[in-house]
Amino acid sequence: MESVLYRKSAENAETEALHASSVSDEPTAGLYAAVHKTGPLSPALFYPVVTVQEMVTWTHWLPTAMVFDRAQLQSSLEVLSTLKRLQAPPEVVHEFQWAWKLDLFEEYEVRTPVRRDPRDPLLLGRMGEQWYRMALWGESLLPLERITALVEQSLAIRTRAARGHLWCTAGGTLLGCAVGVWLGHVTPESQPVATSLLFTGLGFFLTWFPTFMYTPENRQHDFLDRYRC
C-alpha cells in the first residue's frame, strides 16, 4: 500500500534538533523538554498548510469526515483504532503518534469517500482555524493537481445536471398545466381549474421524482468514483 507523508524537513537548527530527536524513540523526554523550553511549536514548521481551495477539493474528493477533538479524547486509542480499521501503514501511524506526543494539533480529521469502501484516506490536523496535511495512503493515490482537476470537472457536471433537472421539471410542469387546461375545456362536465391543477401537479411530480432519486450530487460522485478505483 502506498503512502505519502507530508512532514517538511526542518527549516532551522532548532527545529532540526527537534526533528532529529523525534525520529528515534529514545530521547522523547528530551524532546518534551526542548518543546517546553522553546514554547509551543507551530505545525507550519512541519506540515503544509491546507488552503481554502485545497480544502474544497478534499471535501468533494473525500466527503466523509471522521473528526477527533483532542480535548475530548482521554488518549490516542480512538484515533489509532480508526487508522487500523482503515489499514493505515506503520509509517502513517507513527506520523500520527509523533504529532500527538508533541501536541501539535487541537483536532485530527480522517477523510474518506462517502459511497464506497474507505479507499485512499487522508489524515489532517487542525490548530486554531488552520488545517494541515499530514498523510495520505491507499491503493490508487493520485497527485493533488490531478484530484483538483477531477473535482473541477465533477462540479461542472453537477452544475449542468442541476440546470438540466431544473429545466426538465419546469417543462414537465408547464406541459402538465397545458394538458390539464385543454382537458378541462374539452371534457364535458369537467372542472377546468381543478383539472389543470391536477395535471400541473402530475407533470411536476413525474419530472421531479427522477431528480429526487438521482440527484446532481449522485452524478458528481458517479464521475469521481470512476477515478477512485
C-alpha positions as CSV (number, residue, x, y, z in Angstrom):
1,M,0.0,0.0,0.0
2,E,1.3,3.4,-1.0
3,S,1.6,6.2,1.5
4,V,2.6,9.9,1.3
5,L,3.9,11.7,4.4
6,Y,3.8,15.5,4.2
7,R,6.1,16.4,7.1
8,K,8.6,19.0,5.9
9,S,12.3,19.0,6.6
10,A,13.3,21.3,9.4
11,E,14.0,24.9,8.4
12,N,16.5,25.9,11.1
13,A,18.9,24.4,13.6
14,E,16.4,24.4,16.4
15,T,13.6,22.6,14.5
16,E,16.3,20.3,13.0
17,A,17.2,19.3,16.6
18,L,13.6,18.7,17.5
19,H,13.0,16.7,14.3
20,A,16.1,14.6,14.8
21,S,15.1,13.8,18.4
22,S,11.6,12.7,17.2
23,V,12.9,10.2,14.8
24,S,14.0,7.8,17.5
25,D,12.0,6.6,20.5
26,E,14.8,7.1,23.0
27,P,15.0,10.9,23.5
28,T,11.3,11.5,24.0
29,A,11.8,13.2,27.4
30,G,14.5,15.4,25.9
31,L,12.2,16.3,23.1
32,Y,9.4,17.4,25.5
33,A,12.0,19.5,27.4
34,A,13.0,21.2,24.2
35,V,9.4,22.0,23.4
36,H,8.8,23.5,26.8
37,K,12.0,25.5,26.5
38,T,11.2,26.9,23.1
39,G,7.5,27.3,23.6
40,P,4.6,25.8,21.6
41,L,5.6,24.6,18.2
42,S,3.8,25.8,15.1
43,P,2.5,22.9,12.9
44,A,3.5,25.0,9.9
45,L,7.2,24.2,10.7
46,F,6.4,20.6,9.8
47,Y,3.3,20.3,7.7
48,P,2.0,22.1,4.6
49,V,-1.0,24.4,5.2
50,V,-4.3,23.4,3.6
51,T,-5.6,26.4,1.7
52,V,-9.3,27.1,1.4
53,Q,-9.3,26.0,-2.2
54,E,-7.5,22.8,-1.4
55,M,-10.0,22.1,1.4
56,V,-12.8,22.4,-1.1
57,T,-11.0,19.8,-3.3
58,W,-10.7,17.3,-0.4
59,T,-14.2,17.9,0.7
60,H,-15.5,16.8,-2.6
61,W,-13.0,14.1,-3.3
62,L,-13.2,12.6,0.2
63,P,-16.6,13.7,1.5
64,T,-16.8,11.6,4.7
65,A,-15.0,13.2,7.7
66,M,-14.2,11.5,11.0
67,V,-13.2,14.2,13.4
68,F,-11.3,13.7,16.7
69,D,-11.1,16.6,19.1
70,R,-8.1,16.1,21.3
71,A,-9.7,18.0,24.2
72,Q,-12.5,15.4,24.3
73,L,-10.2,12.3,24.0
74,Q,-8.5,10.7,27.0
75,S,-5.9,9.0,24.8
76,S,-5.0,8.5,21.2
77,L,-6.5,5.0,21.2
78,E,-9.7,6.0,19.3
79,V,-7.7,7.6,16.5
80,L,-5.3,4.7,16.4
81,S,-8.3,2.3,16.2
82,T,-9.7,4.2,13.2
83,L,-6.3,4.2,11.5
84,K,-6.0,0.5,12.0
85,R,-9.5,-0.1,10.6
86,L,-8.5,2.0,7.5
87,Q,-5.4,-0.1,7.1
88,A,-3.0,2.7,7.7
89,P,0.6,1.7,7.1
90,P,3.0,1.8,10.1
91,E,4.6,5.0,8.9
92,V,1.3,6.8,8.9
93,V,0.5,5.5,12.4
94,H,4.0,6.6,13.5
95,E,3.4,10.1,12.0
96,F,0.2,10.5,14.0
97,Q,1.8,9.4,17.2
98,W,4.7,11.8,16.6
99,A,2.3,14.7,16.2
100,W,0.2,13.6,19.1
101,K,3.2,13.4,21.5
102,L,4.2,16.9,20.5
103,D,0.6,18.2,21.0
104,L,0.8,19.9,17.6
105,F,-2.9,19.8,16.8
106,E,-6.2,20.6,18.6
107,E,-8.1,18.3,16.3
108,Y,-7.5,15.4,13.9
109,E,-9.6,14.5,10.9
110,V,-9.6,11.5,8.6
111,R,-11.4,11.9,5.3
112,T,-12.6,9.1,3.0
113,P,-15.0,8.7,0.1
114,V,-18.7,8.5,1.1
115,R,-20.2,5.7,-1.1
116,R,-17.5,3.1,-1.5
117,D,-15.1,1.3,0.8
118,P,-12.9,3.9,2.5
119,R,-10.1,4.0,0.0
120,D,-7.2,6.4,-0.1
121,P,-7.9,8.1,3.3
122,L,-6.3,11.5,4.2
123,L,-5.1,12.5,7.7
124,L,-5.4,16.2,8.6
125,G,-4.6,18.1,11.7
126,R,-6.1,21.4,12.8
127,M,-4.7,24.1,15.0
128,G,-6.9,27.1,15.5
129,E,-8.7,27.8,12.2
130,Q,-6.0,26.3,10.1
131,W,-5.8,22.8,8.7
132,Y,-2.6,21.0,7.9
133,R,-2.0,18.0,5.6
134,M,-0.3,15.1,7.4
135,A,-0.6,11.8,5.4
136,L,-2.3,10.1,2.6
137,W,-2.4,6.4,1.9
138,G,-4.1,3.8,-0.2
139,E,-4.0,1.7,-3.4
140,S,-4.7,4.4,-6.1
141,L,-3.1,7.6,-5.0
142,L,-3.3,10.5,-7.4
143,P,-1.4,13.8,-7.4
144,L,-3.2,16.7,-5.8
145,E,-3.2,18.5,-9.2
146,R,-5.0,15.6,-10.8
147,I,-7.5,15.4,-8.0
148,T,-8.2,19.1,-8.2
149,A,-8.8,18.8,-12.0
150,L,-11.2,15.9,-11.5
151,V,-13.1,17.7,-8.8
152,E,-13.5,20.8,-11.0
153,Q,-14.8,18.5,-13.8
154,S,-17.2,16.9,-11.3
155,L,-18.5,20.3,-10.2
156,A,-19.2,21.3,-13.8
157,I,-21.1,18.0,-14.3
158,R,-23.1,18.7,-11.1
159,T,-23.9,22.2,-12.3
160,R,-25.1,21.0,-15.7
161,A,-27.2,18.3,-14.2
162,A,-28.8,20.7,-11.7
163,R,-29.6,23.1,-14.6
164,G,-30.9,20.3,-16.7
165,H,-33.1,18.9,-13.9
166,L,-34.5,22.4,-13.3
167,W,-35.4,22.9,-17.0
168,C,-36.9,19.4,-17.2
169,T,-39.0,20.0,-14.1
170,A,-40.2,23.3,-15.3
171,G,-41.0,21.9,-18.8
172,G,-42.9,19.0,-17.3
173,T,-44.9,21.3,-15.0
174,L,-45.9,23.6,-17.9
175,L,-46.8,20.6,-20.1
176,G,-49.0,19.1,-17.4
177,C,-50.6,22.5,-16.9
178,A,-51.3,22.8,-20.6
179,V,-52.7,19.3,-20.8
180,G,-54.9,20.0,-17.8
181,V,-56.3,23.2,-19.2
182,W,-57.0,21.5,-22.5
183,L,-58.8,18.5,-21.0
184,G,-60.7,20.9,-18.7
185,H,-62.2,22.7,-21.6
186,V,-62.9,19.7,-23.9
187,T,-64.2,17.3,-21.4
188,P,-67.9,17.7,-20.7
189,E,-69.0,18.4,-17.1
190,S,-65.4,18.9,-16.0
191,Q,-63.9,21.5,-13.7
192,P,-61.2,23.3,-15.7
193,V,-59.4,24.8,-12.7
194,A,-59.3,21.5,-10.8
195,T,-58.2,19.5,-13.8
196,S,-55.4,21.9,-14.7
197,L,-54.1,21.9,-11.1
198,L,-54.2,18.1,-11.1
199,F,-52.3,17.7,-14.3
200,T,-49.9,20.5,-13.3
201,G,-49.1,18.6,-10.1
202,L,-48.8,15.4,-12.0
203,G,-46.4,16.9,-14.6
204,F,-44.3,18.4,-11.8
205,F,-44.1,15.0,-9.9
206,L,-43.2,12.9,-12.9
207,T,-40.3,15.2,-13.9
208,W,-39.2,16.0,-10.3
209,F,-39.2,12.4,-9.0
210,P,-36.3,11.1,-11.2
211,T,-34.3,14.1,-9.9
212,F,-35.1,13.2,-6.3
213,M,-33.9,9.6,-7.0
214,Y,-30.8,10.5,-8.9
215,T,-29.6,13.9,-7.8
216,P,-26.8,16.1,-9.3
217,E,-24.7,15.1,-6.4
218,N,-25.2,11.5,-7.4
219,R,-23.9,12.3,-10.9
220,Q,-20.9,14.1,-9.4
221,H,-19.9,11.2,-7.2
222,D,-20.5,8.6,-10.0
223,F,-18.0,10.6,-12.1
224,L,-15.5,10.7,-9.2
225,D,-16.0,7.1,-8.4
226,R,-14.5,6.1,-11.7
227,Y,-11.2,7.6,-10.7
228,R,-11.2,6.3,-7.1
229,C,-10.7,2.7,-8.1
